[in-house]
Amino acid sequence: MNNSDVPFSLDLEGSDSEEMNFAFGVVTFVMNQYFPYWFQQDAPGDGISDAISRRVLLICEKNHEKFRWSFQQLFQSSPESFASHAKRMTNMLRDMKYRHKRFLHYCAEISVYSAYMYHAGNMEGAQTAISNIFSYLWYLKSKKENLDFTLRDQWKNLEEYCTYISDEVDL
């Protein structure tokens, strides 16, 4: 990912890392579902695999009405509250034991909210979503008490989860 290609700027530690590529890939994938020309990636699903893209898309489709209702309730009257809500979502996720299902739902939900924000005219929604997903992944990577956590293994495990889990599983 070349920073000059990004439609906004992110000035974060580790911004050229696997974590950032994943966060950027998820949000861009979801944004492109709503706005096909929002950002053209080098290849479909750049930053995330086809299996992860498919799983995120299923979560978005299955929770479409819930996400829309939540967005309307939370942000319609105050779009600038998205940044504080996204941060609360990220902090709550940090307090829970890591689960693939929970993490993917979080990525999908926060990415859909960013698309709704963009549609409402707030151009910072995607940047907020990317930086929050990145922040969570960076937190996991640096978490000392979780010595068995390695990001490379995590990607492999997440990929396997997305590949082999049934589409009928509660998303």
Stockholm file with secondary structure:
# STOCKHOLM 1.0

chainA/1-171         MNNSDVPFSLDLEGSDSEEMNFAFGVVTFVMNQYFPYWFQQDAPGDGISDAISRRVLLICEKNHEKFRWSFQQLFQSSPESFASHAKRMTNMLRDMKYRHKRFLHYCAEISVYSAYMYHAGNMEGAQTAISNIFSYLWYLKSKKENLDFTLRDQWKNLEEYCTYISDEVDL
#=GR chainA/1-171 SS CCGGGSSSCCCCTTTTSHHHHHHHHHHHHHHHHHSTTSCCCSSTTTTSCHHHHHHHHHHHHHTHHHHHHHHHHHHSSCGGGHHHHHHHHHHHHHTSCCCHHHHHHHHHHHHHHHHHHHHTTCTTHHHHHHHHHHHHHHHHHHCTTCTTCCHHHHHHHHHHHHHHSCTTSCC
#=GC SS_cons         CCGGGSSSCCCCTTTTSHHHHHHHHHHHHHHHHHSTTSCCCSSTTTTSCHHHHHHHHHHHHHTHHHHHHHHHHHHSSCGGGHHHHHHHHHHHHHTSCCCHHHHHHHHHHHHHHHHHHHHTTCTTHHHHHHHHHHHHHHHHHHCTTCTTCCHHHHHHHHHHHHHHSCTTSCC
//
